[in-house]
Amino acid sequence: MEPILELTEPHAIALCDSIQTGGVHPIQLQDVELVLWRDYAGQAHVWHDRCPHRGMRLSFGFVKENRLTCLYHGWEYGSDGGCRKIPAHPEVTPPKTLCADILNVSECYGMVFVSAGKNTAKPNTEWVSVRSIFLECDRAQALVEIAEFVEIAEAQENQVYLNKSNTVAVAVQTCSRKSCAIHLSTRSTDPTERLALAKRMVALRRKINQGLRA
């Protein structure tokens, strides 16, 4: 089976706090539609957003008994992507070939990352998710803007950019050739500082969008 994405390094796709236990969200990465969901044990999962049965978007589904359930015919998939139950034929044991296409997932810097290989990044639980913004521009332009925004130093593991004081982390998600997302987290425990960062992100989005329309 060919890989869903040709990923040579981990990519940020969301903030950890954006996906709650039992939550299911659609995600786009490099023009590929993915589904992000979190089981009741708190583990995040990222799969190709297509049910192996009839191709329905799994992001339309819901989490039931710690399984991602397709909205169309109710097929249930376990955390490893394997089909566990076919409601129309409860007596049938689904073959192992009925399996969703999955990606490896890790959570660090307050963000969710996906990769084609094993992700060795160690979780950094002291980081808190702040805000994501979605833009109609490419990754290169987004990097120029955030360099000024947080005065970033060199990229760290997982292509995360840290400011000089190592208190703010930023990552860019390439959604498509013409759109991207910027995810920001912080080590600050001060609610006022977090709110200020969130407001600056909103202002940054406004600045970029106005520049694109000019």
C-alpha positions, -999 to +999 in steps of 0.1 A: +000+000+000+013+034-009+017+059+019-010+086+023+017+113+024+054+115+015+065+130+049+102+133+055+097+150+088+069+155+114+043+181+106+022+201+130-015+198+121-034+212+152-031+224+188-035+197+214-064+216+231-083+218+198-092+182+199-111+170+230-117+135+242-142+119+219-137+147+193-134+142+156-121+169+132-112+171+095-077+182+087-059+191+055-022+186+050-004+190+017-038+188-002-046+155+015-078+152+036-072+136+070-093+130+101-080+138+136-098+121+165-091+115+202-101+083+220-114+081+255-080+072+268-068+106+256-047+093+226-049+113+194-051+095+160-047+107+125-060+087+095-068+092+058-103+108+058-119+080+039-138+049+052-124+018+035-160+006+029-175+032+006-151+062+008-173+083+032-154+109+051-146+095+085-145+131+099-184+130+095-184+102+121-182+099+158-164+081+186-183+051+201-169+026+226-134+040+219-138+034+182-142+058+153-175+050+137-184+059+101-216+079+098-227+061+066-231+024+075-218+025+111-186+005+105-164+008+136-126+011+135-102+005+164-073+027+174-050+007+151-073+015+121-087-020+119-124-026+113-139-041+145-176-042+137-200-042+107-235-035+122-253-050+092-235-083+097-227-085+135-219-122+132-190-115+107-155-110+119-141-082+097-109-093+078-077-076+087-075-061+052-104-038+062-082-011+077-080+027+076-048+043+064-031+057+095-003+081+103+020+081+133+011+108+159+029+126+187+020+155+209+046+180+220+050+218+223+013+219+228+007+207+192-003+175+174+023+162+149+020+135+122+048+116+105+053+087+082+079+071+105+083+068+142+083+101+159+110+103+186+101+137+200+095+136+237+063+152+250+067+187+265+038+189+289+047+224+301+036+239+268+000+253+265-019+257+233-028+293+225-043+298+191-043+287+154-050+309+125-057+298+089-044+318+060-048+319+022-010+321+016+018+296+012+042+284+038+071+306+027+050+338+032+038+325+066+073+319+078+083+355+069+054+369+089+060+348+120+097+355+120+088+391+127+060+382+150+080+362+175+116+370+166+122+333+160+155+316+164+165+285+145+140+257+139+139+231+166+128+194+163+096+188+144+101+221+126+090+241+156+103+277+158+110+291+193+115+327+202+147+339+218+135+333+254+121+298+245+087+308+258+067+308+225+066+280+200+053+284+164+047+258+137+034+262+101+010+236+086+009+234+048-028+228+041-025+232+004-003+249-022-022+282-015-032+279+021-016+272+055-022+274+092+000+288+120-001+271+154+012+289+185+018+277+220+035+291+251+052+281+283+037+311+301+014+304+330+001+340+330-035+341+315-030+377+306+001+369+285-017+341+268-046+363+259-022+389+246-006+363+223-040+352+211-049+387+202-016+392+184-024+361+163-057+375+153-040+408+144-014+389+124-042+371+104-059+404+097-026+419+085-018+390+062-053+389+047-054+426+041-020+424+024-033+396+001-063+417-009-043+448-015 
